[in-house]
């Protein structure tokens, strides 16, 4: 079984890149005029989960960005997914 240091040695630079990419994305959003929408709210809701000590962060982030509605939509208005729950 790899140690925590082994995992850091293997994956730290990739995780670092991803955090910087998210920070740059948030900076771009903030620099531009207009209102955000539910997707931005979903990301902001998911970010504190990353700093928590819970052992299921990946699952919790996925759940925070998932639609938990149980009723099917009457009619699909597009093909695809939003990636965050609509409020």
Order of alpha helices (4+ residues) and beta strands (2+ residues): alpha-alpha-alpha
